[in-house]
Amino acid sequence: MKFTEDTARKQRLLTLDELPPGMKARVVSLATGTRALRRLAEMGLTPGTTVEVLMDYGGPILVKVRGAVIAIGRGMARKILVEPV
C-alpha cells in the first residue's frame, strides 16, 4: 500500500469523545441523522468549525464552539469526526 498524504490524514482523524481535554480540533464530518444534524448545526457544530474539549469526566463532554460552551452527550460525540489542529 502506498503511503499518501490522504492516508496520513485519515490516520489522524478521531471522534470527538476521543479528543483529550485542552486539545483543539476541526470538525471533519457528522455521522448523524437529519434531526441530530440540524441540532448540531444550531449549536454551531458544522464541518470546518474549530472545537476545543474543555472537560471530559465520563459523562457529557463540555466543548467550546464559536465562543460558546456546550455539553454534548457521549453517544453524539462518537458521531462527530474531528482532526486535531
Buried (B, 14 or more C-beta within 10 A) or exposed (E): EEEEEEEEEEEEBBBBBBBEEEBEBEBBEBEBEEEBBEEBEEBBBBEEBEBBBBEBEEEBBBBBBEEEEBEBEBEBBBBBBBBEE
